Amino acid sequence: MIDIVATFITFFAVVDPIGTVPVFIAVTSQYDEKAKHRIALIATLAAAGILLFFVVAGELILVAMSIPLSAFQIAGGIVLFLFALTMIFGESKPDEEIHLVDDQHETAIFPLAVPSIAGPGAILAAVLLTENARYSISEQAQTFLVLLAVLIVVYVMMLMSNGINKVIGRSGANVVSRVMGLILASVAMTNLLSGVKLYFGIA
């Protein structure tokens, strides 16, 4: 049985649903409500498909390339930590990804599904939290269900984006994004230390 709360918090931190709200508003500013709902649904389904692919095939790809999981865990921990630092000290997720919006070519896939929802951090977390050596098939299925729950939260927040934006504004979303970055940094260090222990056989 996985730690559902810890897993949910991890995915919530890397996906950052609140940080997606300003991006969604910018991407869909010229669309009516019906179109916005359709874009939100497509973006969520596309992100779920991408993350499911890495849950199922991510480790197989590593094995095919003869990359030990411990090495990936160390590398993944470092990348997640650097990703977390950019969330804390650099541009927050909303500000960074709004720059990707092209008023003439807005789509549900880019920048909403990728990289706003299914970004590098979410992909790495999906692979690290479904390792075959550490988790059974049922536990991996539970992890993906938790991930789906986070994606549902993202979908609902996109549908409620106007109301959320009125309450917290972009500044509030930036604050939440930086707090999520701090949580993610802790998760990244845990994965890094776990990978080092596994790689060197430390009990």
C-alpha positions in Angstrom: 0.0 0.0 0.0 1.5 3.3 -1.0 1.5 6.5 1.1 -1.5 8.1 -0.7 -1.1 11.5 1.0 2.7 11.8 0.3 2.2 10.6 -3.3 -0.6 13.1 -3.9 1.5 16.0 -2.4 4.4 15.0 -4.6 2.3 15.0 -7.8 0.5 18.2 -6.7 3.9 19.9 -6.3 5.3 18.9 -9.7 2.1 19.4 -11.6 1.2 22.6 -9.7 -2.5 22.9 -10.7 -2.8 26.4 -9.3 0.1 27.5 -11.4 -1.7 26.2 -14.5 -4.6 28.6 -13.9 -2.9 31.8 -15.2 -1.5 29.8 -18.2 -5.0 28.5 -19.0 -6.5 32.0 -18.8 -3.8 33.4 -21.1 -4.1 30.6 -23.6 -7.9 30.7 -23.8 -8.5 34.4 -23.5 -10.2 34.7 -27.0 -12.4 31.6 -26.7 -16.0 31.3 -25.4 -16.9 29.1 -22.4 -17.8 26.1 -24.4 -14.4 26.2 -26.2 -12.6 26.7 -23.0 -14.2 23.6 -21.5 -13.2 21.6 -24.5 -9.6 22.8 -24.4 -9.4 22.0 -20.7 -10.7 18.5 -21.3 -8.3 17.8 -24.2 -5.3 19.2 -22.3 -6.1 17.0 -19.3 -6.6 13.8 -21.4 -3.4 14.5 -23.4 -1.4 15.0 -20.2 -2.9 11.8 -18.7 -1.9 9.9 -21.8 1.7 11.2 -21.8 2.2 10.5 -18.1 0.6 7.0 -18.4 3.1 6.3 -21.2 6.0 7.1 -18.9 4.5 5.1 -16.0 4.3 2.0 -18.2 7.3 2.4 -20.5 9.6 4.7 -18.7 11.4 2.0 -16.8 11.4 -0.3 -19.9 13.2 2.4 -21.8 15.8 2.7 -19.0 16.4 -1.1 -19.0 16.7 -1.1 -22.8 19.4 1.5 -22.5 21.1 -0.4 -19.7 20.7 2.5 -17.3 20.3 1.3 -13.6 17.3 2.6 -11.8 19.5 3.9 -9.0 21.4 6.0 -11.5 18.1 7.4 -12.9 16.9 8.0 -9.4 20.0 10.0 -8.6 19.8 11.9 -11.9 16.1 12.4 -11.5 16.6 13.7 -8.0 19.2 16.2 -9.2 17.0 17.4 -12.1 13.9 17.7 -9.8 15.9 19.6 -7.3 17.1 22.1 -10.0 13.6 22.3 -11.3 12.4 23.1 -7.7 15.1 25.8 -7.4 13.8 27.5 -10.6 10.3 27.4 -9.0 11.6 29.0 -5.8 14.2 31.6 -7.1 13.5 31.9 -10.8 10.4 32.8 -12.7 7.4 31.1 -11.2 5.5 28.5 -13.3 2.7 31.0 -14.4 5.1 33.7 -15.5 7.5 31.3 -17.3 4.9 29.4 -19.2 2.7 32.4 -20.2 5.7 33.5 -22.3 5.1 30.4 -24.4 1.6 31.5 -25.4 1.2 32.5 -29.1 -2.0 34.4 -29.6 -2.4 33.1 -33.1 -1.7 29.4 -32.4 -3.1 28.5 -29.0 -3.7 24.9 -28.5 -4.7 22.5 -25.8 -1.5 20.5 -26.3 1.1 23.3 -26.1 1.7 24.9 -23.7 -1.2 23.5 -21.6 -0.8 19.7 -21.7 3.0 20.1 -22.2 4.8 21.6 -20.4 2.3 23.1 -18.0 0.6 19.9 -16.8 2.8 17.0 -18.0 6.2 18.8 -17.6 9.6 17.3 -16.9 9.0 17.3 -13.2 5.8 15.3 -13.5 7.3 12.9 -16.0 10.3 12.2 -13.7 8.1 11.8 -10.7 5.8 9.4 -12.6 8.8 7.2 -13.4 10.4 7.4 -10.0 7.2 6.5 -8.1 6.4 3.5 -10.2 9.7 1.6 -10.1 9.2 -2.1 -10.6 11.9 -2.9 -8.1 10.3 -0.9 -5.3 6.6 -1.1 -6.1 4.2 -3.9 -7.0 1.8 -3.7 -10.0 -1.1 -2.9 -7.6 1.0 -0.1 -5.9 1.9 1.3 -9.3 -1.8 1.3 -10.3 -2.6 3.1 -7.0 0.1 5.7 -7.8 -1.4 6.3 -11.3 -4.9 6.7 -9.7 -3.5 9.3 -7.4 -1.9 11.0 -10.4 -5.3 10.9 -12.1 -6.8 12.5 -9.0 -4.3 15.4 -9.3 -5.2 15.7 -13.0 -8.9 15.9 -12.1 -8.0 18.8 -9.7 -6.2 20.5 -12.6 -9.2 20.1 -14.9 -11.6 21.4 -12.3 -9.3 24.4 -11.6 -9.1 25.2 -15.3 -12.9 25.2 -15.4 -13.0 27.5 -12.4 -10.0 29.5 -13.6 -11.8 32.9 -13.8 -13.1 32.7 -10.2 -9.7 31.4 -8.8 -7.8 34.2 -10.6 -10.2 36.8 -9.1 -9.5 35.5 -5.6 -5.7 34.9 -5.7 -4.5 36.7 -8.9 -1.2 36.0 -10.6 0.7 37.1 -7.5 -1.1 34.5 -5.4 -0.4 31.8 -8.0 3.3 32.8 -7.9 3.4 32.4 -4.1 1.8 29.0 -4.3 4.2 27.9 -7.1 7.2 28.9 -4.9 5.8 26.9 -1.9 5.3 23.9 -4.2 8.9 24.4 -5.3 10.1 24.1 -1.7 8.1 20.9 -1.2 9.5 19.5 -4.4 13.0 20.3 -3.4 12.5 18.1 -0.3 11.1 15.3 -2.4 14.0 15.6 -4.8 16.6 15.3 -2.1 14.8 12.2 -0.7 15.0 10.5 -4.1 18.6 11.6 -4.5 19.7 10.2 -1.2 17.7 7.0 -1.7 19.3 6.5 -5.1 22.8 7.0 -3.6 22.1 4.4 -0.9 20.8 2.0 -3.5 23.7 2.5 -5.9 26.4 2.1 -3.3 24.5 -0.7 -1.4 24.3 1.3 1.8 21.9 -0.2 4.3 
